[in-house]
Amino acid sequence: MAEGFIALLSVAVVPHTQPHRLLVDFQGAQVGPIELRASRCGDGIGAYLTQPVQAGDVLFEVPTASFLSLSTALSHPRVGAALKQLWESSDDCGVATLAGLLAHMQMNSDDEAARPLSSYLRMLPASAADQDHVLWWSDAELALLSGTSAYDEAVSLRKEADAACHTLLTGALAVDVARHGKVAVAECVRGALVSVMSRGYGVMSSDGLRCKVLVPLLDALNHDESPTVIYEFTGEAGQEGGSGGGRLVARSMCAQDAGEELRVSYGDHPDVLFALHYGFVPPPSEARICAEVDAVRAELLMATSGVDDIADEALRIANAARSQLDTLERSGAPMVAQAHAPGRGVRPCCVALARALRQSEAQTLERLVPRSRFGQLPVPSSTSSIEKSAGQQGGTL
């Protein structure tokens, strides 16, 4: 076998099947008893065991030099210089820089740097048909989030994506615009931004700055709050950004049987982040709900500080939470009606995600309004606070 190409540590296919091209073509990795096929717990590809493993067994290793990384982008022979200027002038953790490299590689099959990653590049989402993501939502679909705290965040993400697209099309990828056309390049950049936002891992660059990397094989594993795989970066500090001789090593966290889908944790994030960055909301768990309640309580306390003169913090938070809950409920019915209106072209996956976000937000807010929104709010520290609150809420509680 040619030096540097994948070394199969054991049989990695089920009888009568062919290994996924990523496992055959990918350079520099070592892969254990794994096959890739349609996921049972998420969109796209999943990784499955082809034989039993024990806790601590190495499942695969990927050298950091094989990551799609900041280092890869800045050293690229065609667009590296322009991407370096973008990296040095931006503060987005290299999202636009990495997306620019990815889009360039996907559009140019003659790119020498892209050839070792050709199977991986084809695996990444190119349109809404491949992966649901808010960057591909229509205006009608975005309106499904009206009244939720996710709406402003979604609008902000789309504006940032539009700005990054414009910057790349008029700068680092101008040569691709001349070659492929503005529309084609813009579509490819948006897909690349989706890949970086939903699949990128945050690491440190060699100069000590936060950046994103795409790790082939690792990003074939879907999320679970009870993961079965743990991974670590080895090597010197900063090498995980794509430079040097470090490696990512993935190990089994427990004994697993053949046929099990491997799963990792994407981290402890709010449902809004899961929805807008990864395109799904995980099943509810008490730990995550409590964490979101604490986060929203802090946000409401900060938002009303200096604006609301109610001294009792619990009452102030409860009033603000109830106001948001009322807004959420008032916008819910129109959202459902709009989703089913003729000619709206709203996809069921967007309706499902918007509904999940509404339910999650309502569940969080209800915990901040004692004894539910139909109960009594806590007794404030002064009569004047009651009068002020009643006035603000239309005289009723």
PyMOL commands that set and color helices and strands:
alter all, ss='L'
color gray80, all
select helices_A, chain A and resi 21-25+64-66+70-74+80-89+95-107+112-123+134-136+139-145+149-170+174-180+182-199+218-220+239-241+271-278+286-304+313-339+348-368+383-392
alter helices_A, ss='H'
color red, helices_A
select strands_A, chain A and resi 7-8+30-31+34-38+45-49+58-63+201-204+210-213+222-223+229-234+247-252+263-264
alter strands_A, ss='S'
color yellow, strands_A
deselect
rebuild
show_as cartoon
